[in-house]
């Protein structure tokens, strides 16, 4: 098995529609720290000898930089952002989204 880990920080705005009073309902920004883990089996490297090109991961995550995340994700909680990125990135096995220092969401598909 091979794993690629890439961590990036993007500055992105969002607001949330919540069923309780919260400051998060107003548009505001975070420096989102996002870690992407991609994984393939021993024989899964591509013709270039890679799991996935780091540049391809960067291109997908950078869509969020200086953007309004509500333009990409309907309810852009850290949880929903993690799932969105998981579905966009080839061979993705795990996404970590840290909204502020100490507040992090991890998404991995359920294991049965
Ligand atoms: Zn927020």
Boltz pocket constraint, residues with backbone or C-beta under 6 A from the ligand:
constraints:
  - pocket:
      binder: B
      contacts: [[A, 14], [A, 24], [A, 28], [A, 29], [A, 30], [A, 99]]
      max_distance: 6.0
